[in-house]
Amino acid sequence: MSVRPTSDQLLKAAELVAGHHPDVAALLRDLAEPTTPPDPVGLRKRVLRRIWRIHLAGMPRTAAARVIAAAWASYEPTEAQPVPGTQAADFDRLSRAGVRPLAWRQIADALDEMLD
């Protein structure tokens, strides 16, 4: 018996949660089709929002965008895997996907879309 969900199960789950949790639905769709590359813009937005919600909770959008931009610009990938759940792991994920660091205003715009 396999505990790993099939692509069909992941797509059905994505449909169920899409109305209330669009970020989770997009993640499930990405997992369901591992042969297709993830949408870099969607990935970037999800990771930036995650950093703001988890690592910079309660910080105003503009200040958070400046902190994220500075941390991302100074991030250097290493051979060692970063600790899961850290900002370094998030930046590593973006780096592996080929997403380049953004200016703080672009990050602020991405975070602002989250508020809509």
C-alpha positions as a Markdown table, in Angstrom:
| # | Residue | x | y | z |
|---|---|---|---|---|
| 1 | Met | 0.0 | 0.0 | 0.0 |
| 2 | Ser | 1.4 | 3.4 | -1.0 |
| 3 | Val | 0.9 | 6.4 | 1.3 |
| 4 | Arg | 2.0 | 8.8 | -1.5 |
| 5 | Pro | -1.0 | 10.4 | -3.2 |
| 6 | Thr | -1.4 | 10.0 | -6.9 |
| 7 | Ser | -1.6 | 12.9 | -9.3 |
| 8 | Asp | -5.4 | 12.5 | -9.6 |
| 9 | Gln | -5.7 | 12.7 | -5.8 |
| 10 | Leu | -3.6 | 15.8 | -5.6 |
| 11 | Leu | -5.6 | 17.5 | -8.4 |
| 12 | Lys | -8.9 | 16.6 | -6.7 |
| 13 | Ala | -7.6 | 18.0 | -3.4 |
| 14 | Ala | -6.5 | 21.2 | -5.2 |
| 15 | Glu | -10.1 | 21.6 | -6.5 |
| 16 | Leu | -11.5 | 21.2 | -3.0 |
| 17 | Val | -9.3 | 23.8 | -1.4 |
| 18 | Ala | -9.0 | 26.3 | -4.3 |
| 19 | Gly | -11.8 | 28.6 | -3.0 |
| 20 | His | -10.5 | 29.1 | 0.5 |
| 21 | His | -6.8 | 28.5 | 0.0 |
| 22 | Pro | -5.6 | 29.4 | -3.5 |
| 23 | Asp | -1.9 | 29.2 | -2.5 |
| 24 | Val | -2.3 | 25.6 | -1.3 |
| 25 | Ala | -4.3 | 24.7 | -4.4 |
| 26 | Ala | -1.4 | 26.0 | -6.6 |
| 27 | Leu | 1.1 | 24.0 | -4.6 |
| 28 | Leu | -0.9 | 20.8 | -4.9 |
| 29 | Arg | -1.2 | 21.4 | -8.7 |
| 30 | Asp | 2.6 | 21.8 | -8.9 |
| 31 | Leu | 3.1 | 18.6 | -7.0 |
| 32 | Ala | 0.6 | 16.7 | -9.2 |
| 33 | Glu | 2.6 | 17.4 | -12.3 |
| 34 | Pro | 6.3 | 17.1 | -11.3 |
| 35 | Thr | 7.4 | 16.8 | -14.9 |
| 36 | Thr | 6.3 | 20.4 | -15.7 |
| 37 | Pro | 8.5 | 23.2 | -14.3 |
| 38 | Pro | 6.8 | 25.3 | -11.6 |
| 39 | Asp | 5.5 | 28.7 | -12.5 |
| 40 | Pro | 8.4 | 31.0 | -11.4 |
| 41 | Val | 6.1 | 34.0 | -10.8 |
| 42 | Gly | 3.7 | 32.0 | -8.7 |
| 43 | Leu | 6.5 | 30.3 | -6.8 |
| 44 | Arg | 8.1 | 33.6 | -6.1 |
| 45 | Lys | 4.9 | 35.2 | -4.8 |
| 46 | Arg | 4.1 | 32.1 | -2.6 |
| 47 | Val | 7.6 | 32.1 | -1.1 |
| 48 | Leu | 7.7 | 35.8 | -0.5 |
| 49 | Arg | 4.3 | 35.7 | 1.2 |
| 50 | Arg | 5.4 | 32.8 | 3.3 |
| 51 | Ile | 8.5 | 34.7 | 4.5 |
| 52 | Trp | 6.4 | 37.7 | 5.4 |
| 53 | Arg | 3.7 | 35.7 | 7.2 |
| 54 | Ile | 6.0 | 33.4 | 9.1 |
| 55 | His | 9.4 | 35.1 | 9.6 |
| 56 | Leu | 8.3 | 38.7 | 9.6 |
| 57 | Ala | 4.8 | 38.4 | 11.2 |
| 58 | Gly | 3.4 | 41.7 | 12.2 |
| 59 | Met | 5.9 | 43.8 | 10.3 |
| 60 | Pro | 4.5 | 46.4 | 7.9 |
| 61 | Arg | 4.5 | 45.5 | 4.2 |
| 62 | Thr | 7.1 | 48.1 | 3.2 |
| 63 | Ala | 9.5 | 47.3 | 6.0 |
| 64 | Ala | 9.1 | 43.6 | 5.4 |
| 65 | Ala | 9.8 | 44.1 | 1.7 |
| 66 | Arg | 13.0 | 46.0 | 2.5 |
| 67 | Val | 14.2 | 43.3 | 4.9 |
| 68 | Ile | 13.4 | 40.5 | 2.4 |
| 69 | Ala | 15.2 | 42.4 | -0.4 |
| 70 | Ala | 18.3 | 42.9 | 1.7 |
| 71 | Ala | 18.4 | 39.3 | 2.9 |
| 72 | Trp | 17.7 | 37.9 | -0.5 |
| 73 | Ala | 20.4 | 40.0 | -2.2 |
| 74 | Ser | 23.0 | 38.9 | 0.3 |
| 75 | Tyr | 22.0 | 35.2 | 0.1 |
| 76 | Glu | 24.7 | 32.9 | -1.3 |
| 77 | Pro | 23.7 | 29.3 | -2.1 |
| 78 | Thr | 25.9 | 26.7 | -0.4 |
| 79 | Glu | 26.5 | 23.0 | -1.0 |
| 80 | Ala | 24.9 | 22.1 | 2.3 |
| 81 | Gln | 21.1 | 21.9 | 2.4 |
| 82 | Pro | 19.7 | 24.8 | 4.5 |
| 83 | Val | 17.5 | 23.9 | 7.5 |
| 84 | Pro | 13.9 | 23.4 | 6.3 |
| 85 | Gly | 11.5 | 26.2 | 7.3 |
| 86 | Thr | 14.2 | 28.9 | 7.4 |
| 87 | Gln | 14.5 | 32.0 | 5.2 |
| 88 | Ala | 17.7 | 30.4 | 3.8 |
| 89 | Ala | 15.6 | 27.4 | 2.7 |
| 90 | Asp | 13.1 | 29.7 | 1.0 |
| 91 | Phe | 15.8 | 31.6 | -0.8 |
| 92 | Asp | 17.5 | 28.4 | -1.8 |
| 93 | Arg | 14.2 | 27.1 | -3.3 |
| 94 | Leu | 13.9 | 30.4 | -5.3 |
| 95 | Ser | 17.5 | 30.1 | -6.4 |
| 96 | Arg | 17.2 | 26.5 | -7.6 |
| 97 | Ala | 14.1 | 27.6 | -9.6 |
| 98 | Gly | 16.1 | 30.3 | -11.3 |
| 99 | Val | 14.3 | 33.2 | -9.7 |
| 100 | Arg | 16.6 | 36.2 | -9.2 |
| 101 | Pro | 16.5 | 38.6 | -6.3 |
| 102 | Leu | 14.1 | 41.5 | -6.7 |
| 103 | Ala | 14.1 | 45.2 | -5.6 |
| 104 | Trp | 12.2 | 45.9 | -2.4 |
| 105 | Arg | 9.5 | 47.8 | -4.4 |
| 106 | Gln | 8.8 | 44.7 | -6.5 |
| 107 | Ile | 8.6 | 42.6 | -3.4 |
| 108 | Ala | 6.3 | 45.1 | -1.8 |
| 109 | Asp | 4.0 | 44.9 | -4.8 |
| 110 | Ala | 3.9 | 41.1 | -4.5 |
| 111 | Leu | 3.1 | 41.3 | -0.8 |
| 112 | Asp | 0.5 | 44.0 | -1.6 |
| 113 | Glu | -1.3 | 41.6 | -3.9 |
| 114 | Met | -1.7 | 39.3 | -0.9 |
| 115 | Leu | -3.8 | 41.9 | 0.8 |
| 116 | Asp | -6.3 | 42.2 | -2.0 |
